[in-house]
Protein backbone atom coordinates (compact mmCIF):
# COMPACT_ATOMS: atom_id res chain seq x y z
CA UNK A 1 0.00 0.00 0.00
CA UNK A 2 1.30 3.46 -0.89
CA UNK A 3 0.37 6.06 1.70
CA UNK A 4 -0.54 9.48 0.30
CA UNK A 5 0.18 11.71 3.25
CA UNK A 6 -1.28 14.76 1.51
CA UNK A 7 -4.68 13.36 0.50
CA UNK A 8 -6.01 12.30 3.89
CA UNK A 9 -7.84 13.82 6.82
CA UNK A 10 -6.83 10.97 9.12
CA UNK A 11 -4.88 12.57 11.96
CA UNK A 12 -2.80 9.39 12.30
CA UNK A 13 -1.37 9.96 8.81
CA UNK A 14 -1.34 13.75 8.56
CA UNK A 15 2.06 15.43 9.18
CA UNK A 16 0.55 18.58 10.65
CA UNK A 17 -0.02 20.41 13.93
CA UNK A 18 -1.54 23.85 14.51
CA UNK A 19 1.97 25.32 14.67
CA UNK A 20 3.72 23.20 12.02
CA UNK A 21 2.92 21.26 8.86
CA UNK A 22 4.62 19.73 5.87
CA UNK A 23 5.16 22.49 3.30
CA UNK A 24 3.21 20.50 0.72
CA UNK A 25 0.09 20.91 2.87
CA UNK A 26 0.11 24.70 2.43
CA UNK A 27 -3.33 25.76 1.25
CA UNK A 28 -4.99 22.65 2.71
CA UNK A 29 -3.96 22.80 6.35
CA UNK A 30 -3.67 25.98 8.40
CA UNK A 31 -0.46 26.10 10.40
CA UNK A 32 1.80 28.77 11.86
CA UNK A 33 4.71 27.54 9.77
CA UNK A 34 5.40 25.04 7.03
CA UNK A 35 8.61 23.03 6.82
CA UNK A 36 10.28 20.63 4.42
CA UNK A 37 10.89 17.33 6.16
CA UNK A 38 14.35 15.78 6.31
CA UNK A 39 15.05 12.08 5.67
CA UNK A 40 16.25 10.01 8.61
CA UNK A 41 16.38 6.33 9.54
CA UNK A 42 15.67 4.49 12.79
CA UNK A 43 19.02 3.17 14.02
CA UNK A 44 17.86 1.88 17.41
CA UNK A 45 16.65 -1.70 17.70
CA UNK A 46 13.14 -0.25 17.95
CA UNK A 47 11.61 3.02 19.05
CA UNK A 48 8.21 4.00 20.49
CA UNK A 49 6.16 6.41 18.40
CA UNK A 50 3.90 8.35 20.76
CA UNK A 51 1.11 10.86 20.30
CA UNK A 52 3.04 13.57 22.13
CA UNK A 53 6.60 14.50 23.16
CA UNK A 54 7.44 13.13 26.59
CA UNK A 55 7.90 9.81 28.31
CA UNK A 56 4.35 9.86 29.69
CA UNK A 57 2.73 10.17 26.23
CA UNK A 58 0.56 7.29 25.03
CA UNK A 59 2.11 4.71 22.70
CA UNK A 60 0.53 4.71 19.23
CA UNK A 61 2.90 2.32 17.45
CA UNK A 62 6.58 1.42 17.15
CA UNK A 63 9.31 1.82 14.54
CA UNK A 64 11.74 -0.99 13.82
CA UNK A 65 15.48 -0.69 13.14
CA UNK A 66 16.08 0.37 9.54
CA UNK A 67 12.76 2.11 8.99
CA UNK A 68 12.96 5.43 7.08
CA UNK A 69 11.23 8.44 8.58
CA UNK A 70 10.65 12.06 7.62
CA UNK A 71 11.79 14.42 10.38
CA UNK A 72 9.88 17.68 10.81
CA UNK A 73 11.10 18.93 14.18
CA UNK A 74 13.57 17.95 16.88
CA UNK A 75 12.57 19.38 20.26
CA UNK A 76 14.10 18.55 23.65
CA UNK A 77 15.00 14.98 22.76
CA UNK A 78 11.85 14.13 20.79
CA UNK A 79 11.37 14.24 17.04
CA UNK A 80 8.08 14.93 15.25
CA UNK A 81 8.16 12.45 12.36
CA UNK A 82 6.23 10.44 9.80
CA UNK A 83 7.09 6.76 9.40
CA UNK A 84 8.05 5.64 5.93
CA UNK A 85 6.42 2.20 6.21
CA UNK A 86 2.80 3.11 6.90
CA UNK A 87 2.67 6.91 7.14
CA UNK A 88 1.99 7.06 10.88
CA UNK A 89 2.77 10.44 12.46
CA UNK A 90 4.00 11.05 15.99
CA UNK A 91 7.00 11.56 18.23
CA UNK A 92 10.10 9.34 18.40
CA UNK A 93 13.08 9.69 20.76
CA UNK A 94 15.60 11.72 18.77
CA UNK A 95 18.46 9.48 19.92
CA UNK A 96 16.88 6.59 18.00
CA UNK A 97 17.39 8.34 14.66
CA UNK A 98 20.37 8.70 12.35
CA UNK A 99 21.31 9.28 8.71
CA UNK A 100 19.04 7.77 6.07
CA UNK A 101 22.01 6.09 4.35
CA UNK A 102 22.94 3.30 3.98
CA UNK A 103 19.82 1.59 2.67
CA UNK A 104 19.14 -1.75 4.41
CA UNK A 105 20.14 -4.93 2.58
CA UNK A 106 18.95 -7.57 5.05
CA UNK A 107 16.09 -8.40 7.40
CA UNK A 108 16.20 -10.15 10.77
CA UNK A 109 14.52 -13.54 10.36
CA UNK A 110 15.08 -14.86 13.89
CA UNK A 111 12.42 -13.97 16.46
CA UNK A 112 15.08 -11.90 18.21
CA UNK A 113 18.83 -11.50 17.95
CA UNK A 114 21.55 -9.56 19.75
CA UNK A 115 23.97 -6.89 18.62
CA UNK A 116 27.57 -7.12 19.86
CA UNK A 117 30.53 -4.69 19.77
CA UNK A 118 32.70 -7.40 18.17
CA UNK A 119 32.12 -10.69 16.30
CA UNK A 120 32.14 -12.66 19.54
CA UNK A 121 29.16 -14.04 21.48
CA UNK A 122 30.99 -13.46 24.78
CA UNK A 123 31.03 -9.70 24.27
CA UNK A 124 28.53 -7.53 26.19
CA UNK A 125 25.25 -7.04 24.34
CA UNK A 126 24.69 -3.57 22.87
CA UNK A 127 21.07 -4.00 21.81
CA UNK A 128 18.59 -6.52 20.49
CA UNK A 129 16.81 -6.66 17.15
CA UNK A 130 13.40 -8.18 16.57
CA UNK A 131 11.94 -10.19 13.70
CA UNK A 132 11.52 -7.91 10.68
CA UNK A 133 14.11 -5.30 11.65
CA UNK A 134 16.22 -4.24 8.66
CA UNK A 135 19.88 -3.32 8.40
CA UNK A 136 22.76 -2.97 5.96
CA UNK A 137 25.37 -5.67 6.46
CA UNK A 138 29.05 -5.71 5.51
CA UNK A 139 31.18 -8.76 4.67
CA UNK A 140 31.19 -11.70 7.08
CA UNK A 141 33.64 -11.88 9.96
CA UNK A 142 33.39 -15.51 10.95
CA UNK A 143 29.77 -16.26 11.87
CA UNK A 144 28.99 -12.54 12.23
CA UNK A 145 28.51 -9.53 10.00
CA UNK A 146 29.16 -5.88 10.74
CA UNK A 147 26.12 -3.59 10.74
CA UNK A 148 26.92 -0.73 8.35
CA UNK A 149 25.92 2.52 10.03
CA UNK A 150 26.08 1.00 13.50
CA UNK A 151 23.37 0.83 16.15
CA UNK A 152 21.81 3.53 18.33
CA UNK A 153 21.96 2.39 21.95
CA UNK A 154 22.14 4.11 25.33
CA UNK A 155 21.63 7.50 23.71
CA UNK A 156 24.59 7.25 21.34
CA UNK A 157 25.47 5.84 17.93
CA UNK A 158 27.86 2.88 18.21
CA UNK A 159 29.67 2.16 14.97
CA UNK A 160 31.29 -1.15 15.94
CA UNK A 161 28.21 -3.37 15.90
CA UNK A 162 27.87 -7.00 14.79
CA UNK A 163 24.99 -9.42 14.36
CA UNK A 164 24.94 -13.21 13.98
CA UNK A 165 24.76 -13.69 10.21
CA UNK A 166 22.45 -16.73 10.21
CA UNK A 167 19.76 -14.68 11.97
CA UNK A 168 19.39 -12.42 8.90
CA UNK A 169 18.46 -12.86 5.24
CA UNK A 170 18.51 -10.62 2.15
CA UNK A 171 15.46 -8.40 1.82
CA UNK A 172 14.34 -10.17 -1.34
CA UNK A 173 13.84 -13.41 0.60
CA UNK A 174 10.28 -13.38 1.91
CA UNK A 175 8.03 -15.65 3.98
CA UNK A 176 4.85 -15.89 1.92
CA UNK A 177 2.84 -17.81 4.54
CA UNK A 178 1.61 -15.06 6.88
CA UNK A 179 -0.13 -17.62 9.08
CA UNK A 180 3.16 -19.49 9.44
CA UNK A 181 4.90 -16.30 10.53
CA UNK A 182 2.12 -15.68 13.05
CA UNK A 183 2.52 -19.21 14.47
CA UNK A 184 6.16 -18.43 15.26
CA UNK A 185 4.95 -15.56 17.43
CA UNK A 186 2.52 -17.54 19.61
CA UNK A 187 3.10 -16.56 23.24
CA UNK A 188 4.44 -13.10 22.42
CA UNK A 189 2.96 -10.74 25.04
CA UNK A 190 0.15 -8.41 24.04
CA UNK A 191 1.22 -4.76 23.93
CA UNK A 192 -1.10 -1.95 22.90
CA UNK A 193 0.73 -0.25 20.00
CA UNK A 194 3.24 -3.10 19.86
CA UNK A 195 4.79 -3.90 16.51
CA UNK A 196 7.83 -6.03 17.38
CA UNK A 197 8.44 -9.60 18.52
CA UNK A 198 8.79 -8.33 22.09
CA UNK A 199 5.14 -7.26 22.15
CA UNK A 200 2.33 -7.02 19.62
CA UNK A 201 -1.22 -5.81 19.28
CA UNK A 202 -3.69 -7.38 16.85
CA UNK A 203 -2.97 -5.19 13.84
CA UNK A 204 0.74 -5.10 14.66
CA UNK A 205 0.80 -8.89 14.31
CA UNK A 206 -0.92 -8.68 10.91
CA UNK A 207 1.34 -5.87 9.71
CA UNK A 208 4.53 -7.66 10.79
CA UNK A 209 3.54 -10.97 9.20
CA UNK A 210 2.50 -9.24 5.98
CA UNK A 211 5.76 -7.29 5.85
CA UNK A 212 7.71 -10.56 6.11
CA UNK A 213 5.74 -11.70 3.06
CA UNK A 214 6.73 -8.56 1.16
CA UNK A 215 3.35 -6.87 1.60
CA UNK A 216 3.18 -3.25 2.73
CA UNK A 217 -0.03 -2.78 4.71
CA UNK A 218 -1.55 -0.06 6.93
CA UNK A 219 -0.99 -0.02 10.67
CA UNK A 220 -4.39 -0.17 12.37
CA UNK A 221 -7.20 -2.70 12.05
CA UNK A 222 -9.70 -0.26 10.55
CA UNK A 223 -7.15 0.84 7.95
CA UNK A 224 -6.28 -2.76 7.13
CA UNK A 225 -9.95 -3.68 6.77
CA UNK A 226 -10.45 -0.83 4.30
CA UNK A 227 -7.36 -1.54 2.20
CA UNK A 228 -6.26 -5.16 2.36
CA UNK A 229 -6.87 -7.74 -0.33
CA UNK A 230 -10.16 -9.22 -1.50
CA UNK A 231 -13.43 -8.94 0.44
CA UNK A 232 -15.04 -12.35 1.06
CA UNK A 233 -18.68 -13.25 1.74
CA UNK A 234 -19.47 -12.90 5.44
CA UNK A 235 -19.54 -16.69 5.85
CA UNK A 236 -16.80 -18.25 8.01
CA UNK A 237 -17.33 -21.65 6.36
CA UNK A 238 -15.38 -20.42 3.32
CA UNK A 239 -12.29 -19.32 5.20
CA UNK A 240 -8.84 -20.78 4.56
CA UNK A 241 -5.31 -20.41 5.93
CA UNK A 242 -4.05 -16.82 5.75
CA UNK A 243 -7.47 -15.16 5.53
CA UNK A 244 -8.18 -12.22 7.84
CA UNK A 245 -11.16 -11.84 10.17
CA UNK A 246 -12.12 -8.32 11.22
CA UNK A 247 -14.14 -6.97 14.09
CA UNK A 248 -14.70 -3.31 14.90
CA UNK A 249 -11.13 -2.51 16.02
CA UNK A 250 -9.76 -6.06 16.03
CA UNK A 251 -8.27 -8.49 13.50
CA UNK A 252 -6.93 -12.04 13.40
CA UNK A 253 -5.37 -14.48 10.92
CA UNK A 254 -6.82 -17.89 10.08
CA UNK A 255 -4.47 -20.83 10.68
CA UNK A 256 -6.93 -23.26 9.10
CA UNK A 257 -10.66 -23.08 8.28
CA UNK A 258 -11.58 -23.37 11.99
CA UNK A 259 -8.67 -21.81 13.94
CA UNK A 260 -7.71 -18.17 14.35
CA UNK A 261 -4.47 -16.67 15.67
CA UNK A 262 -4.55 -13.16 17.07
CA UNK A 263 -2.85 -10.87 19.56
CA UNK A 264 -5.54 -10.12 22.10
CA UNK A 265 -6.16 -8.69 25.54
CA UNK A 266 -8.09 -11.77 26.73
CA UNK A 267 -5.00 -13.99 26.63
CA UNK A 268 -2.66 -10.96 26.85
CA UNK A 269 -0.60 -12.72 24.19
CA UNK A 270 -0.56 -13.95 20.63
CA UNK A 271 -2.77 -17.04 20.88
CA UNK A 272 -4.48 -19.58 18.64
CA UNK A 273 -8.01 -20.74 19.41
CA UNK A 274 -11.14 -22.01 17.63
CA UNK A 275 -12.75 -19.23 15.61
CA UNK A 276 -16.17 -20.10 17.05
CA UNK A 277 -14.83 -19.62 20.59
CA UNK A 278 -13.28 -16.26 19.72
CA UNK A 279 -16.42 -15.04 17.94
CA UNK A 280 -18.68 -15.97 20.87
CA UNK A 281 -16.45 -14.25 23.43
CA UNK A 282 -15.72 -11.14 21.35
CA UNK A 283 -19.39 -10.66 20.47
CA UNK A 284 -19.99 -9.78 24.15
CA UNK A 285 -17.33 -7.03 24.13
CA UNK A 286 -17.17 -3.58 22.57
CA UNK A 287 -15.78 -5.17 19.39
CA UNK A 288 -19.12 -6.88 18.71
CA UNK A 289 -19.73 -9.22 15.79
CA UNK A 290 -17.40 -9.93 12.88
CA UNK A 291 -17.57 -7.05 10.38
CA UNK A 292 -15.72 -8.51 7.40
CA UNK A 293 -13.55 -11.30 6.05
CA UNK A 294 -10.68 -10.56 3.68
CA UNK A 295 -8.07 -12.48 1.72
CA UNK A 296 -4.70 -10.69 1.39
CA UNK A 297 -3.31 -10.44 -2.12
C-alpha positions as CSV (number, residue, x, y, z in Angstrom):
1,X,0.0,0.0,0.0
2,X,1.3,3.5,-0.9
3,X,0.4,6.1,1.7
4,X,-0.5,9.5,0.3
5,X,0.2,11.7,3.3
6,X,-1.3,14.8,1.5
7,X,-4.7,13.4,0.5
8,X,-6.0,12.3,3.9
9,X,-7.8,13.8,6.8
10,X,-6.8,11.0,9.1
11,X,-4.9,12.6,12.0
12,X,-2.8,9.4,12.3
13,X,-1.4,10.0,8.8
14,X,-1.3,13.8,8.6
15,X,2.1,15.4,9.2
16,X,0.6,18.6,10.6
17,X,0.0,20.4,13.9
18,X,-1.5,23.8,14.5
19,X,2.0,25.3,14.7
20,X,3.7,23.2,12.0
21,X,2.9,21.3,8.9
22,X,4.6,19.7,5.9
23,X,5.2,22.5,3.3
24,X,3.2,20.5,0.7
25,X,0.1,20.9,2.9
26,X,0.1,24.7,2.4
27,X,-3.3,25.8,1.3
28,X,-5.0,22.6,2.7
29,X,-4.0,22.8,6.4
30,X,-3.7,26.0,8.4
31,X,-0.5,26.1,10.4
32,X,1.8,28.8,11.9
33,X,4.7,27.5,9.8
34,X,5.4,25.0,7.0
35,X,8.6,23.0,6.8
36,X,10.3,20.6,4.4
37,X,10.9,17.3,6.2
38,X,14.3,15.8,6.3
39,X,15.1,12.1,5.7
40,X,16.3,10.0,8.6
41,X,16.4,6.3,9.5
42,X,15.7,4.5,12.8
43,X,19.0,3.2,14.0
44,X,17.9,1.9,17.4
45,X,16.6,-1.7,17.7
46,X,13.1,-0.3,18.0
47,X,11.6,3.0,19.0
48,X,8.2,4.0,20.5
49,X,6.2,6.4,18.4
50,X,3.9,8.3,20.8
51,X,1.1,10.9,20.3
52,X,3.0,13.6,22.1
53,X,6.6,14.5,23.2
54,X,7.4,13.1,26.6
55,X,7.9,9.8,28.3
56,X,4.4,9.9,29.7
57,X,2.7,10.2,26.2
58,X,0.6,7.3,25.0
59,X,2.1,4.7,22.7
60,X,0.5,4.7,19.2
61,X,2.9,2.3,17.5
62,X,6.6,1.4,17.1
63,X,9.3,1.8,14.5
64,X,11.7,-1.0,13.8
65,X,15.5,-0.7,13.1
66,X,16.1,0.4,9.5
67,X,12.8,2.1,9.0
68,X,13.0,5.4,7.1
69,X,11.2,8.4,8.6
70,X,10.6,12.1,7.6
71,X,11.8,14.4,10.4
72,X,9.9,17.7,10.8
73,X,11.1,18.9,14.2
74,X,13.6,17.9,16.9
75,X,12.6,19.4,20.3
76,X,14.1,18.5,23.6
77,X,15.0,15.0,22.8
78,X,11.8,14.1,20.8
79,X,11.4,14.2,17.0
80,X,8.1,14.9,15.2
81,X,8.2,12.5,12.4
82,X,6.2,10.4,9.8
83,X,7.1,6.8,9.4
84,X,8.1,5.6,5.9
85,X,6.4,2.2,6.2
86,X,2.8,3.1,6.9
87,X,2.7,6.9,7.1
88,X,2.0,7.1,10.9
89,X,2.8,10.4,12.5
90,X,4.0,11.1,16.0
91,X,7.0,11.6,18.2
92,X,10.1,9.3,18.4
93,X,13.1,9.7,20.8
94,X,15.6,11.7,18.8
95,X,18.5,9.5,19.9
96,X,16.9,6.6,18.0
97,X,17.4,8.3,14.7
98,X,20.4,8.7,12.3
99,X,21.3,9.3,8.7
100,X,19.0,7.8,6.1
101,X,22.0,6.1,4.4
102,X,22.9,3.3,4.0
103,X,19.8,1.6,2.7
104,X,19.1,-1.7,4.4
105,X,20.1,-4.9,2.6
106,X,19.0,-7.6,5.1
107,X,16.1,-8.4,7.4
108,X,16.2,-10.1,10.8
109,X,14.5,-13.5,10.4
110,X,15.1,-14.9,13.9
111,X,12.4,-14.0,16.5
112,X,15.1,-11.9,18.2
113,X,18.8,-11.5,18.0
114,X,21.5,-9.6,19.7
115,X,24.0,-6.9,18.6
116,X,27.6,-7.1,19.9
117,X,30.5,-4.7,19.8
118,X,32.7,-7.4,18.2
119,X,32.1,-10.7,16.3
120,X,32.1,-12.7,19.5
121,X,29.2,-14.0,21.5
122,X,31.0,-13.5,24.8
123,X,31.0,-9.7,24.3
124,X,28.5,-7.5,26.2
125,X,25.2,-7.0,24.3
126,X,24.7,-3.6,22.9
127,X,21.1,-4.0,21.8
128,X,18.6,-6.5,20.5
129,X,16.8,-6.7,17.1
130,X,13.4,-8.2,16.6
131,X,11.9,-10.2,13.7
132,X,11.5,-7.9,10.7
133,X,14.1,-5.3,11.7
134,X,16.2,-4.2,8.7
135,X,19.9,-3.3,8.4
136,X,22.8,-3.0,6.0
137,X,25.4,-5.7,6.5
138,X,29.0,-5.7,5.5
139,X,31.2,-8.8,4.7
140,X,31.2,-11.7,7.1
141,X,33.6,-11.9,10.0
142,X,33.4,-15.5,11.0
143,X,29.8,-16.3,11.9
144,X,29.0,-12.5,12.2
145,X,28.5,-9.5,10.0
146,X,29.2,-5.9,10.7
147,X,26.1,-3.6,10.7
148,X,26.9,-0.7,8.4
149,X,25.9,2.5,10.0
150,X,26.1,1.0,13.5
151,X,23.4,0.8,16.2
152,X,21.8,3.5,18.3
153,X,22.0,2.4,21.9
154,X,22.1,4.1,25.3
155,X,21.6,7.5,23.7
156,X,24.6,7.3,21.3
157,X,25.5,5.8,17.9
158,X,27.9,2.9,18.2
159,X,29.7,2.2,15.0
160,X,31.3,-1.1,15.9
161,X,28.2,-3.4,15.9
162,X,27.9,-7.0,14.8
163,X,25.0,-9.4,14.4
164,X,24.9,-13.2,14.0
165,X,24.8,-13.7,10.2
166,X,22.4,-16.7,10.2
167,X,19.8,-14.7,12.0
168,X,19.4,-12.4,8.9
169,X,18.5,-12.9,5.2
170,X,18.5,-10.6,2.1
171,X,15.5,-8.4,1.8
172,X,14.3,-10.2,-1.3
173,X,13.8,-13.4,0.6
174,X,10.3,-13.4,1.9
175,X,8.0,-15.7,4.0
176,X,4.8,-15.9,1.9
177,X,2.8,-17.8,4.5
178,X,1.6,-15.1,6.9
179,X,-0.1,-17.6,9.1
180,X,3.2,-19.5,9.4
181,X,4.9,-16.3,10.5
182,X,2.1,-15.7,13.0
183,X,2.5,-19.2,14.5
184,X,6.2,-18.4,15.3
185,X,4.9,-15.6,17.4
186,X,2.5,-17.5,19.6
187,X,3.1,-16.6,23.2
188,X,4.4,-13.1,22.4
189,X,3.0,-10.7,25.0
190,X,0.1,-8.4,24.0
191,X,1.2,-4.8,23.9
192,X,-1.1,-1.9,22.9
193,X,0.7,-0.2,20.0
194,X,3.2,-3.1,19.9
195,X,4.8,-3.9,16.5
196,X,7.8,-6.0,17.4
197,X,8.4,-9.6,18.5
198,X,8.8,-8.3,22.1
199,X,5.1,-7.3,22.2
200,X,2.3,-7.0,19.6
201,X,-1.2,-5.8,19.3
202,X,-3.7,-7.4,16.8
203,X,-3.0,-5.2,13.8
204,X,0.7,-5.1,14.7
205,X,0.8,-8.9,14.3
206,X,-0.9,-8.7,10.9
207,X,1.3,-5.9,9.7
208,X,4.5,-7.7,10.8
209,X,3.5,-11.0,9.2
210,X,2.5,-9.2,6.0
211,X,5.8,-7.3,5.8
212,X,7.7,-10.6,6.1
213,X,5.7,-11.7,3.1
214,X,6.7,-8.6,1.2
215,X,3.3,-6.9,1.6
216,X,3.2,-3.3,2.7
217,X,0.0,-2.8,4.7
218,X,-1.5,-0.1,6.9
219,X,-1.0,0.0,10.7
220,X,-4.4,-0.2,12.4
221,X,-7.2,-2.7,12.0
222,X,-9.7,-0.3,10.6
223,X,-7.1,0.8,7.9
224,X,-6.3,-2.8,7.1
225,X,-10.0,-3.7,6.8
226,X,-10.5,-0.8,4.3
227,X,-7.4,-1.5,2.2
228,X,-6.3,-5.2,2.4
229,X,-6.9,-7.7,-0.3
230,X,-10.2,-9.2,-1.5
231,X,-13.4,-8.9,0.4
232,X,-15.0,-12.3,1.1
233,X,-18.7,-13.3,1.7
234,X,-19.5,-12.9,5.4
235,X,-19.5,-16.7,5.9
236,X,-16.8,-18.3,8.0
237,X,-17.3,-21.6,6.4
238,X,-15.4,-20.4,3.3
239,X,-12.3,-19.3,5.2
240,X,-8.8,-20.8,4.6
241,X,-5.3,-20.4,5.9
242,X,-4.1,-16.8,5.7
243,X,-7.5,-15.2,5.5
244,X,-8.2,-12.2,7.8
245,X,-11.2,-11.8,10.2
246,X,-12.1,-8.3,11.2
247,X,-14.1,-7.0,14.1
248,X,-14.7,-3.3,14.9
249,X,-11.1,-2.5,16.0
250,X,-9.8,-6.1,16.0
251,X,-8.3,-8.5,13.5
252,X,-6.9,-12.0,13.4
253,X,-5.4,-14.5,10.9
254,X,-6.8,-17.9,10.1
255,X,-4.5,-20.8,10.7
256,X,-6.9,-23.3,9.1
257,X,-10.7,-23.1,8.3
258,X,-11.6,-23.4,12.0
259,X,-8.7,-21.8,13.9
260,X,-7.7,-18.2,14.4
261,X,-4.5,-16.7,15.7
262,X,-4.5,-13.2,17.1
263,X,-2.8,-10.9,19.6
264,X,-5.5,-10.1,22.1
265,X,-6.2,-8.7,25.5
266,X,-8.1,-11.8,26.7
267,X,-5.0,-14.0,26.6
268,X,-2.7,-11.0,26.9
269,X,-0.6,-12.7,24.2
270,X,-0.6,-13.9,20.6
271,X,-2.8,-17.0,20.9
272,X,-4.5,-19.6,18.6
273,X,-8.0,-20.7,19.4
274,X,-11.1,-22.0,17.6
275,X,-12.7,-19.2,15.6
276,X,-16.2,-20.1,17.1
277,X,-14.8,-19.6,20.6
278,X,-13.3,-16.3,19.7
279,X,-16.4,-15.0,17.9
280,X,-18.7,-16.0,20.9
281,X,-16.4,-14.2,23.4
282,X,-15.7,-11.1,21.3
283,X,-19.4,-10.7,20.5
284,X,-20.0,-9.8,24.1
285,X,-17.3,-7.0,24.1
286,X,-17.2,-3.6,22.6
287,X,-15.8,-5.2,19.4
288,X,-19.1,-6.9,18.7
289,X,-19.7,-9.2,15.8
290,X,-17.4,-9.9,12.9
291,X,-17.6,-7.0,10.4
292,X,-15.7,-8.5,7.4
293,X,-13.5,-11.3,6.1
294,X,-10.7,-10.6,3.7
295,X,-8.1,-12.5,1.7
296,X,-4.7,-10.7,1.4
297,X,-3.3,-10.4,-2.1
